[in-house]
Amino acid sequence: MIHQYKNNGYNIVMDIDSGAIHVVDDITYDLIALYSEHKKSEIADLLQEKYPNATKAEIFEAYDEVQGLVDDGALFTNDIYKDKVEDFTKRPNVVKALCLHIAHDCNLSCKYCFAEEGMYHGKKAELMSYEVGKQALDFLIANSGNRVNLEVDFFGGEPTMNWDVVKQLVQYGRSQEAAHNKKFRFTLTTNGLLLNDEIMEFCNKEMGNVVLSIDGRKEVNDMMRPTRNGKSAYDIILPKFKKFADSRNQDKYYARGTFTHYNLDFSQDVLRLADEGFKQISVEPVVAPNDADYALREEDLPTLFAEYDKLAAEMVKRHNTDKEFNFFHFMIDLEGGPCVYKRLSGCGSGTEYLAVTPSGELYPCHQFVGNTEFLMGDVWHGVKNEALRDEFKCCNVYAKPACRDCFARFYCSGGCQANAYNFDGDIKGNYKIGCELQRKRVECAIMIKAAEAEMDEEADSDNTLAQPEKLPC
């Protein structure tokens, strides 16, 4: 299966099953589109009509190059895994990551919050105790098998509202590493209101990654992310976040925002964050009920596609300059091809990755918390709903009908199970708007890789030419 598209002046051909990416000229691009349905001589006749200045010899040469790619397994390959998918319910039950809901409480009133301002369908605020958190870490160690590296994300609500417990749990986790041959990677997601020098210093010592929640422009952020008393949060958090990002050498963090129907020009929010000095940026589409006034709609898609194109072109312009930055949804690994394991395991929610509530309940991920239909067990007794775990084990691109013919399936691994359930009523379903945006992001990401590779090659060539000729000794 192949996917062809044009972006920013590049003709790109993706071989879906091998992961090979080809940037080609116009004739080769059209030749590949004809290859499967026409003979060599027919293709030459058709292309000569479109490209009268091209000789048949040139077209035959292009055909032979395409045929060489086919013979080398880099074009029109077959998926060798789809017929070999085992019964994944037989996979070992290994947990490698927990999302600790350290606080079901928040000091912001974000309008788009899927967690009901941090309460997760609860009637009152709730903070995780040290005892519950300690048991969660013990559960993770006991259920991680031979895996050495374990991940724990401190999440909320707003986790800094329960900061002492965060510090105690990190200390406890570190105390258990040597005895169990484990290594914890702790991460934190924060809205920044309570951020101070002590928290920053601790995070820089202990947190492998920190997510800093900010939506971009001041007017956008403050409209959707007001404080509890309705005042602006932007002016409070921006200087703190800039200081924090610099203290981490502009690495191992994300300035993470959300765009909605009210800021469809979200590329401006990404660029505002970049111009403020942030180098690691993630501004993601809101996922909201269809009746929410800020929800994205199908009629918004052409505008959003154009915004991704605009952002991608700007990132190419900034490549190798002091204004260069990373955008999370454009970060894609093309070196090793699609990861076979990710094809078959998806995101790992409900199996390798679990969310823990302040009371110690286990859910497949943070977006399922509060929906008792997806309650899996607790940190004292482990996973008791084994049928639900087995259902999540089988969530992969081969099990989801909407994924089978999608060119992006091996880059998103089937998408988010929670979104699929909320919009399609089935964890093996799909969230259509999310899928459309994912496909666009993959196309833009590959174009950026092609453009940057070309720019780097030209720069290397210029540098080589600029070297003085060595004189003989």
N, C-alpha and C positions, 0 to 999 in steps of 0.2 A: 504494500500500500504506500502510495506517495501523496504528498501534499505540496502544491505549487502556489506561490503568491509573489506579488511585487510590493516592495516597500522602500520608500526613500531612495528610489533609483536602483535598487538591487533586485535581481531575479533569483529567487530562492526556491530550491527544491529540497524537500525533506523526505528521506526514506524512513518511514515511521518505525518499522520493526527492527532495523539495524541501528537507528539513531544517526545515520550519516546525513550530513548537511552539505549541499552543493550550491555554490553561487556561480551562475552561468550567464552566457551572453543570450541575446534575444533568439537567435536561431536555435541554439541548443534547448532553450526553455520551451519553445514551441515544438521542437522535435520530441522532447520527452513526453509532452502531452499527447502526441500522436503515436508513440512507440508501441503501445500495447495493442492497438486496433488496426495498424497498417503495416504493410511490408516496406522494406527499405526503399524500393523504387517509387512506391506510392508517396512516401514521405518526402522524397526528393522533389517530386512533381508538385506537391502541395506547397512546399516551402519556397520553391522557385517562383510560384505565383505571388507569394507574399513578399519575398525578398529577391526582386529581379536582378539585383547586382551580385547576388551570390551564385557561384558556379556549382554544378552538380558535384564536382570533386570536393569542394569545400563542405557541402552538405553531407556527402558520404563520409568524409573525415570526421565530422561531428557525430555522425551516426556510429561510427566505429568506436569513438571515445565513450559514447553512452553504452554501447554493447560491452565495452571493457569494464565499465562500472558494474553492469549487471553480472558479468562473469566473476567479478571480484567480490560479489556479495555486498555492494554498496548502493544498489538501486533495484527497486522492484523485488525486494527480498520478502520471504515469508516469515510469519511469526511462528517460531519453532516451539514456543512455550504454551500456546493456547490449548493444544491437545494433550498436554502433559500435566495439567493442573491437578494436583493431588487433592485428597480430602483434607482441607486445611484445619478441620476440627481436630486432626491428629497431631497438629503442631504442639510442641511443649508449651506449657503455660508460663511464659517468662515475662515479668513486668520490668521495664527498664526506666520508666519515668512516671512521676506523680505531679499533679497540679494541686498544690495545697491551698485551699480556700481559707487563708489565714484570717480573713475578715469578711463577714457578710454585712458590711457596713461601708458607707462612703461619705466623703465630705463634698462631693459634687452631685449635681442632679442632671446628668447627661440625658438628653431627650431620647437618644437612640439606644440607650443601655438595654441589652437583651436580658440583663440580670435584675431588672427593676430597681435601678439605682443601687445595685450591690446586694439586695435582699434575696434574690433568687427564689421568688415566689413565697418567701417567708413572711411572717407577720411582724417580726421585730429583728433588730440588729443582733448579730451573734459573732463572737470572736472565738477563734480556735484556742484551746488551752494548750499549754506545753505538753501535758500528758497525752492528749489526742495526737498532737504533732509527732511526739516521740514514738508513739505506737505506729503511726503511719510510716515513719522511717524504718522502724523494725520490720513492718510488713514488707516494705520495698526490698530490704536486704534479704529477707527470708524467701521472697518470691522471684528473685532476680537470677536464679540459677548460677551459671558460670560467668555471667556478664560482670565485668569489672566496673565499667563506667556507668554511673546512674545519674539521672537528671531529676531535679526538684525545682519547680517553679512556684515562687510565692506570689499568690494571686488574690484577687478580691472580687468585689469591693475594692477598698484601698488598703493594701497590706501594711503600709507604714502606720496605720491606726492601731496596729498590734505589734509594734516594732520590737519590744522586748522579747516577745515570744519568737519572732524571726531570728533574732541574735542567738537565743538559747538553742533553737533547733539547729542552726548552723554549727554551733559549738558541739552539740551532741553528735551530729552527723560526722564531723571531723574526728571525733573521739572513737568512732566505730570503724573507720576506714581500714586501718592496719590490721585489726583483729579479723576482719571478714574479707580482706583483699578486695576492697571496693574503693572507688573514688567518686565522690559526689561533685556534680556540677550544679551549683545553685544559680537561679536566675530570679529576677524581680520585675514586676510590672507596677508602675506607679504614675499617679496623676501629678505628682510634684508639689502639691500644696504644703506638705509637711517636710519636704526635703530640706536637709541642713548639712553642715559640714561633717558632722559625726556620721550621719547616714551615708553620705558620699564616700567618706574614708573607709567605712566598713564594707560598702559595696565594692569599692576598688580593690579591696583585699580578698573578698570572698565570693563575689558574684561573677560568674562566667559571662553573663549578658544581662543588660538592663533595658527594659522597654519604657520609654518616656512618652506618655500620652499627650499629644498636642495636635490640633487639627490644621495647622498651617497659618493662614492669615488671622489676625486678631478678630475681625468681624465674624469670620466663620467659626472660629473656636468658641468665642463667647456666646454666639447664638445657640450652639448645640451643647456646650459644656459649661453651663453656669454653676456657680457655687450654690450652696444650700440657701443662702440669703439673696440669690439672684444677681450677685455682683460679678465683675470680670475676674476670671482666673488667669487670663493670658499674661497680664503684666506681672503677676506674681511668679508664674512658672517659667517664663521665657529666660530670664537671666539665670535662674537656677539650672535649667537644662543646658544652657550654653556652657556654663561653668563646669557642669558634670561631664558633658561630652568632651570638653577639652582636658579634664582631669583623667579621662580614660584614653587620651591620645587619639581621639576621634575613632575609636575602635571598640568592638564588643558592646554595642548598644544599638538601639533604633529609636529615632524620633518617629513615633507611630501615630498616624492620624486616621480619620474616617471621613470619606466624602459621601454626601447624600444628594438627593434631588435638588437641594438648595445651593449646592456648589458643584454643578456639573463641569465647571471650568477648573477642576481639581488640579490640573497641571500647575496652575498658578500657586496653589498651596504647597505643592512639592517644591517648586522653585523658590518660594518665599523661605521655606525651611533651609534650602541649600544656600540661599544668599545670606541667611543668618549665620552660616558657618557649619551647619550640620552636614556630616559626610555619610551618615548611614540613615536612610530615610525609608519609611514604609507608610504610604497613605492608601488605605484600602476601601473598597466599596462597602457601604452599609448593607447589612442584611436585616430586613425589616418586614413586618406583615404588609400585605398589599394595600391595606386600608390606611396605613400610616402616611401622613402628608409628606414626610421626608423620604419615603421609600423610593428606590430606583424603579423605573418602569421600562417596558420594552421600547417605547418610543424615545427613551433617553439614549439607547444604545449607539445610534450613529454619532451623536455628540460625544459620547464617552470614547468611542473608537478613535475619533479625531483627536481627542485629548491625549490618548496614549501615543498616537503617532507624533503629535507635537512634542510631547515629553521625550520620546525616544530620539527624535531629531536633535533636540536641545542637548541631550546627554552626549550624543556623538560630537556636537560642536565643542562641548566642554572637556572631551577626552584629552588627557595629558596636559591639562591646564590646572591652575590652582583652584578653579571652580568645579572641578570634577567631583562627583559623588556617586554613591551606590543607591539604587532603588530596589527594594526587596523583590518586587514582582518581576523585575527584569533580570534578576540574578539566576542564571541557568548554567548547568554543567553540560558542556558538549564534548568533553574530552573522552569519557568512557561510554557514551551512548546511554540509552535508558537503562536504569538500574532494574535488573530482573527482580530483586527482592522487593523493591517498592512497587513493581507491577502487581505483585501477588499479595502484598500485605496492606497496601493503602497507607493511611496515616498512622495506623496502630491503635486507634482509640478503641476502648473496650477490651483490649488484649494486652498490648505492651505499654499502653499509656492509660492512666486512670485519674479521675479527679476525686479529691477528698474534701468533704464538707467540714465545717467547724465541729460538728458532732461525730465525725469519723465515718460517715456513710461513703460508699464507693459508687461512682457513676462513670460511664464510658469516657466522658470528657466534660470540660467546664460548661459547654453549651447544653448539656442534658441535665445538669444539676437542678433539682427541684421537681423534675418530671418523674414521679415515682414509678411510672411504667418502666423506667430504665435504671431503677435502683438495683445494684449488682451485689451488694453485701456491705461489709464494714471492715475496718482495719483490724479488729480483734478476731473475727471469724473468717476473714478472707472473702473471696468471691463465692457466693452461694447460688446465684442465678447462672448456672453453667450453660443453660440453653441460650441465654442472651449473649454470653461470651462467645459461644460457638457461632452465633449468627454474625457477630462482628468479625470473627476470624475469617469469614467467607466474603467479606466486603472487599472486592477488588475489581479491576477494570473488566475482568472476564465475567463477573457475576452481574454487572450492571448493564442492562440493554442499551442505555443511551451512550455508553462508553465504547461499544464495540467497533463503531466506524468513525470514531473521533480521532483526528490526527494528534491531538494534544494529550491523549489518555495516559501516555507513559511519562508525562511531565507533571501531571497533577495527581496521578494515581487514583483517579476516580472521584476526586473532590471530597467535600466535607459531608460526613454522614448525617450530622445534625441538620445542616441545611437541606439535605435530601429529604429527611424525615419531615421537617417543618413545612416544606413546600410541595412535597410529592407524597407524603404519608408513608414513606418506606425508606429505610436506611440504604437500600439498594437503588433508590430512585435518583433524581437529579434536580438541581436548582437551575433552571434554564438560563436566567440572566447571569448567574455566576459562571456557568459554562461558557457563555458567549464572551464574557470578559476575560476568562482564563485563556481561551483560544487567541484572543487579540494580544494578550500579554506575551504569550509564547512567540507569536509572530514578531512582535516588536523586539523581544529579547534576542532572538536569533539574528535579526537585522543588525542590532547593535554590535553583536559579536562579529559579524561579517565586516561592518564598517570599521570597527576598532582594529581588527586584524589587518585590514588594508592600510589603515593609517600607521600602525606600528611597523608594518613592512616597509612603507615608504620612508618612515623616520629612520629605520635601520639602514636603508639604502643610502639616504642622505648622509648619515653619520659615517658610513663606510667611505663614501666619496670624499668626505671632508678630511679624512685622515691623511697626514703628510706621507709622501712616499719614503719608504725606508731606504737609506743609502747603504751600499755594501760596506762591510767592515774593512 
